[in-house]
């Protein structure tokens, strides 16, 4: 039987309401440099809104050790 994993999309500015790390400034740095640090796989853009795929974020953090 297949297990469907759903990921939550969290607006960048509301990330700190759900998780203490990384702080907003650090998260913005990761998004800005996403092409060079692989963080672009975590970011979803909907118009001007920047959303963070929660599941993809933690996979990225495990894969890279949380370092850009």
The 8 nearest C-alpha neighbors of each residue, nearest first, counted from 0:
[[1, 2, 3, 4, 5, 6, 54, 7],
 [2, 0, 3, 4, 5, 6, 54, 7],
 [1, 3, 4, 0, 5, 6, 54, 7],
 [2, 4, 1, 5, 0, 6, 54, 7],
 [5, 3, 2, 6, 54, 1, 7, 55],
 [6, 4, 3, 7, 54, 2, 8, 53],
 [5, 7, 54, 53, 52, 4, 8, 55],
 [6, 8, 53, 52, 9, 5, 54, 51],
 [9, 7, 52, 51, 50, 53, 6, 10],
 [8, 10, 51, 50, 14, 7, 11, 52],
 [11, 9, 50, 13, 12, 49, 51, 14],
 [10, 12, 14, 50, 13, 49, 51, 9],
 [11, 13, 10, 14, 23, 15, 9, 49],
 [12, 14, 10, 16, 11, 15, 9, 17],
 [15, 13, 16, 11, 17, 12, 18, 9],
 [16, 14, 18, 17, 19, 13, 22, 23],
 [17, 15, 14, 13, 18, 19, 12, 9],
 [16, 18, 15, 14, 19, 13, 9, 20],
 [19, 17, 15, 20, 16, 14, 21, 22],
 [20, 18, 15, 21, 22, 17, 16, 14],
 [21, 19, 22, 18, 15, 23, 14, 26],
 [20, 22, 25, 26, 19, 23, 18, 15],
 [21, 23, 20, 25, 24, 26, 15, 19],
 [22, 24, 26, 25, 27, 21, 12, 15],
 [25, 23, 27, 26, 22, 28, 21, 29],
 [26, 24, 28, 22, 27, 23, 21, 29],
 [25, 27, 23, 29, 28, 24, 21, 22],
 [28, 26, 30, 24, 29, 25, 31, 23],
 [27, 29, 25, 31, 26, 30, 32, 24],
 [28, 30, 26, 32, 27, 31, 33, 25],
 [29, 31, 33, 27, 28, 32, 26, 38],
 [32, 30, 28, 29, 33, 27, 34, 26],
 [33, 31, 29, 30, 34, 35, 28, 36],
 [34, 32, 38, 39, 30, 36, 35, 37],
 [33, 35, 32, 39, 37, 36, 38, 31],
 [34, 36, 33, 32, 37, 38, 67, 39],
 [37, 35, 67, 33, 38, 34, 32, 29],
 [38, 36, 39, 33, 34, 35, 40, 67],
 [37, 39, 33, 40, 41, 36, 29, 30],
 [38, 40, 33, 42, 41, 37, 34, 30],
 [41, 39, 38, 42, 37, 55, 33, 43],
 [42, 40, 55, 39, 38, 52, 56, 51],
 [43, 41, 51, 39, 40, 50, 52, 44],
 [44, 42, 50, 49, 51, 45, 41, 52],
 [45, 43, 49, 48, 50, 46, 42, 47],
 [44, 46, 48, 47, 49, 43, 50, 42],
 [45, 47, 48, 44, 49, 43, 50, 10],
 [48, 46, 45, 49, 44, 50, 43, 10],
 [49, 47, 45, 46, 44, 50, 10, 11],
 [48, 50, 44, 11, 10, 43, 47, 45],
 [51, 49, 10, 43, 9, 11, 8, 42],
 [50, 52, 42, 9, 8, 53, 41, 11],
 [51, 53, 8, 55, 41, 54, 7, 56],
 [54, 52, 56, 55, 7, 51, 6, 8],
 [53, 55, 6, 56, 57, 52, 58, 7],
 [54, 56, 58, 41, 52, 53, 57, 59],
 [57, 55, 59, 53, 54, 58, 41, 52],
 [56, 58, 60, 59, 54, 55, 61, 53],
 [57, 59, 55, 61, 60, 56, 62, 54],
 [58, 60, 62, 56, 57, 61, 63, 55],
 [61, 59, 65, 57, 64, 63, 58, 62],
 [62, 60, 58, 64, 59, 63, 57, 65],
 [61, 63, 59, 60, 64, 58, 65, 57],
 [64, 62, 65, 60, 61, 66, 59, 67],
 [63, 65, 60, 61, 66, 62, 59, 67],
 [66, 64, 60, 63, 67, 61, 59, 62],
 [65, 67, 64, 63, 60, 36, 59, 29],
 [66, 36, 65, 29, 63, 37, 38, 35]]
